[in-house]
Amino acid sequence: MELEGGTVERAVPHATIFRGAAWAGLARRFTLEFLALRAGHATHITAAMLVSIAVSVVSLFFNWLLMRNGLLVTGAGSARLLDDMRRLPAVLRGFRGRRA
């Protein structure tokens, strides 16, 4: 998706991930994870945190892709979860085909 001089927030104005509370929740989550690793005397905490953040970002964009294709959304006009799961393979194949 191309954003002509705009931002992702403008393209998806109602996406919860871009609201302040969501960012605060992410910050708390990563802080708690860091503190748990530190309390457990884990080694390579920096690497573990970077991998955790990277996985979270990939997960966020994967969910965003699904929602842009009408899957895993709620509210008026949304499909049942079972219907979404049935459509999931086709959406993933379509995504893979666009990237190749």
N, C-alpha and C positions, 0 to 999 in steps of 0.2 A: 504494500500500500504506500503510495507516495503522498507525502504531506506537503503541499505547495506552500512553503513559507510558514507553516504552522507547527504545532506540536502535537504529540500524541494526545495530550489532555484535550485539545480542541477537537481532534478527530473522534474521541470517545468521551464526550463531556460527562456522562453519567457513570463512568466506570469507577467502581469503589476503590480500586487500587490506587487511584490518583488523589484520593482525599487524604487530608492530614491525619485522620485517625488511623488509616491503613498504614501510612508511613511510620507513625508512632508505634503501631503494633509490630511492624517488622523490626524496628529498632529494639523494642523490648525482647522480642524473640531471639535476636542475635546476641543481645547482651546476656540473657539468661543462658544461652548456649555457651557463650564464652566463659561465664562464671562457673558453669557446671564442668567444663573441660579443665579450667584452672583448679577448681576444688578437687578434682580427681587426679591432679598432677599429670595430666596428659602431655605427651610430647608433641611437637609440631603443631601447636595450637593455631599459629598463623595460617599454615597450609590447610588445616581442617576448616577454619573459618572461611577461607577463600573458596574452597570446594563447596561448602555449604551455601554460600552466597550464589555461586555459579549455578548450582542445582536449583536454587530457588528462582533465579532469573529464567532459566530454561523452562521450569514448570509454569511460571507466570505467562510466558509467551506461548507455550503450548495451550494453556487454558484460554488465553486470548484468541488464539487461532480457532479453537473449537467454538467459542462463543460467537465469533464473527461468522461462522458457518451455521449458526442457529442451534448448536448443541450446548447442553448444560446451562441453559438460561431458564429463568423463572418468570412468572408473571403471565399476563394476558397473552394468549396465542402460543404459549410454550408447549412443547411436546412432553409426553411422559418420559421418565428416565429410561425405561425399557426401549422406547422408540429411539431415543438418543443413542443408546448402546448399539442398536441394530444399524444405525446410520454411520457409526464411528469408523468402521473399516473403509467405507467408500470415501469419507472425508480424508482419512489418512492417505489412501491411495492417490487421491487428487492432489494433496499437498506434496507428496513425493514426486508426482509427475511434473508439477510446476517447477520444482527445484532441479530436476535433471537436465 
